[in-house]
Each structure stands twice: as C-alpha cells, then as structure tokens.
Amino acid sequence: MPIQSLRAERGFTLIELMIVVAIIGVLAALAFPSYKESVAKSRRADAQRALMEADQYMRRYFSSRDTFEGANITDAGLGVSPRLGSDGSSTPAYNIELLEAGAVVATTTAASTTTYTLRATRTGSMAEDRCGDLTVTNTGAKTISNNATGTTIADCFKAS
C-alpha cells in the first residue's frame, strides 16, 4: 500500500478529540446547575400543590364538622409530596406535616378546633434546597423557614 493512501485514511487526531471533550465538558458545566434548579422548582411546585391539597382537605373537613379537631392528613393520603418520586420511586421530596402551636402533631390528627398550620419539610434530594421548608396556615398565610440567606418567599412560593 502506498504511503499517500495511508494518510488519506487517517481518523481524528488526539488533539481534535481532546478539544471536543473539553467543549462538551464546558457545556455540561454550564447546563447542569440550570437543570438542577429546574428540577428543584418542579419539586417545590409539587410541594405547594400538596400543601394546597391538604389545605383544601382541612377546609372541607371544617365545613362538614365545624371543627378541625380529628382531621388527619395522613389518612387522607396527603403526608408526602410527590406521592411518587419523579423517577417513579416512592422516595418523597417533601413530608407534609400538620402543626399546632409550632409543634408537629404526633398523630398528624388535629386537636385544635380553630387553627392549623401545614408544613412541607424537605427530605431526600431536596434536603439542601435553598428555599427551605414551606408552610401554609388556616388563614392562607404562606411562609418559608430554614431557607438560605437572601432567599425570599417570592423566590420560593408561586404567586397565587
């Protein structure tokens, strides 16, 4: 085989391959944080939906009994968000808790007749989320706690 025909059949050089790998690395480094924030926003939206669903359950409970006493969000199937992880697993991103006077109700059954607070506590992949834990009260007040410095409620709670 002549030498000229060998040169015509050569492939990529090592330097060309390294340039392509470097470009892919830079693109991945730029895209991954945006992807993670997008996933976190989606899971926060799931938690907000679950809080609103639990809030509606509590209001329906009150309208039929004139008291919150005995309401149980776990029995209503509202104890975690999402009910299945986005990957189909059963690992929740948030635990939904019923609070009274700032403390978790041991049985998740309300004892108060007139007030309640629902809290979505981060867990699993959301444990380090900058928005912290989300809460909603019987008056509709929304707050965040255990959040990163500088993070506001407007950053974390979808406007209603």
C-alpha positions in Angstrom: 0.0 0.0 0.0 1.5 3.4 -0.9 2.2 5.9 1.8 -0.1 8.6 0.4 -3.2 6.3 0.7 -2.5 5.7 4.4 -2.5 9.4 5.0 -5.9 9.8 3.3 -7.5 7.2 5.5 -6.4 8.6 8.9 -9.0 9.5 11.6 -9.2 12.1 14.3 -6.1 13.3 16.0 -5.8 13.1 19.7 -5.8 16.9 20.0 -9.1 17.1 18.0 -10.6 14.6 20.3 -9.4 16.5 23.4 -10.9 19.7 22.0 -14.3 18.1 21.5 -14.2 16.6 25.1 -13.3 20.0 26.5 -16.2 21.7 24.7 -18.6 19.0 25.9 -17.3 19.5 29.5 -17.8 23.3 29.4 -21.3 22.9 28.0 -22.2 20.3 30.7 -20.7 22.6 33.4 -23.0 25.4 32.2 -26.1 23.3 31.8 -26.1 21.2 34.9 -26.8 23.9 37.5 -29.7 25.2 35.4 -31.1 21.6 35.2 -30.8 21.1 38.9 -32.6 24.4 39.6 -35.3 23.4 37.2 -35.8 20.1 38.9 -35.9 21.9 42.3 -38.5 24.3 41.1 -40.6 21.4 39.8 -40.4 19.6 43.2 -41.2 22.9 45.1 -44.3 23.3 42.8 -45.3 19.7 43.7 -44.9 20.5 47.4 -47.0 23.7 47.0 -49.7 21.7 45.2 -49.7 19.1 48.0 -49.9 21.9 50.7 -52.9 23.4 48.8 -54.5 20.0 48.5 -54.0 19.4 52.3 -55.3 22.9 53.0 -58.5 22.2 50.9 -58.9 18.9 52.8 -58.7 20.8 56.1 -61.2 23.4 54.9 -63.6 20.7 53.7 -63.2 18.9 57.0 -64.1 22.1 58.9 -67.1 22.9 56.7 -68.6 19.5 57.4 -67.8 19.4 61.1 -67.4 23.0 62.3 -64.0 22.0 63.8 -60.5 21.0 62.8 -60.3 18.5 65.7 -59.8 15.0 64.4 -58.6 16.0 60.9 -55.9 13.6 59.7 -53.9 14.4 56.6 -52.0 11.1 56.6 -55.3 9.1 56.4 -56.3 11.4 53.6 -53.1 10.3 51.7 -51.5 13.7 51.9 -48.5 13.0 54.0 -45.8 13.3 51.3 -45.0 15.2 48.1 -44.9 14.0 45.5 -46.7 10.8 46.2 -44.2 9.0 43.9 -40.8 10.4 43.1 -40.4 11.9 39.6 -38.4 8.8 38.7 -41.3 6.5 39.7 -39.7 5.7 43.1 -41.6 6.1 46.3 -38.9 8.5 47.8 -40.7 11.8 48.6 -39.0 15.2 48.1 -41.1 16.7 51.0 -43.0 15.4 54.0 -46.3 17.2 54.7 -46.9 17.8 58.4 -49.8 19.2 60.4 -48.6 21.6 63.1 -50.3 23.1 66.1 -48.7 25.9 68.1 -45.5 25.3 66.1 -45.0 21.7 67.0 -45.7 18.6 64.9 -48.8 16.8 65.9 -47.6 13.3 67.0 -50.5 11.5 65.3 -51.0 14.0 62.4 -54.5 14.4 63.8 -55.6 17.9 64.6 -56.6 18.7 68.2 -57.2 22.4 67.7 -60.8 23.3 66.8 -60.0 26.6 65.1 -56.4 26.8 63.7 -53.8 24.7 61.9 -50.5 25.1 60.1 -49.3 22.8 57.3 -45.6 22.4 56.7 -43.8 20.8 53.8 -40.4 19.7 55.2 -37.6 19.0 52.7 -36.3 15.5 52.5 -34.2 13.3 50.2 -32.8 15.1 47.2 -34.4 18.4 48.3 -32.8 18.4 51.8 -30.4 21.1 50.8 -32.8 23.2 48.8 -32.2 27.0 49.2 -35.9 27.7 49.8 -36.2 25.6 53.0 -39.5 24.4 54.4 -42.8 25.8 53.1 -45.8 26.5 55.4 -49.4 27.5 55.0 -51.8 28.4 57.8 -55.6 28.2 58.1 -55.6 31.9 57.2 -53.8 31.3 54.0 -50.6 32.9 55.1 -47.6 31.4 53.3 -44.1 31.4 54.8 -40.7 29.7 54.4 -38.3 28.6 57.1 -34.8 27.2 57.3 -34.1 28.9 54.0 -30.7 30.2 52.6 -29.7 33.7 53.4 -31.2 36.2 51.0 -33.9 33.8 49.7 -37.4 35.4 49.9 -40.9 34.0 49.9 -41.4 35.4 46.4 -38.4 33.3 45.2 -39.9 30.1 46.5 -43.7 30.3 46.6 -45.6 30.6 43.4 -47.8 33.7 43.5 -51.5 32.9 44.0 
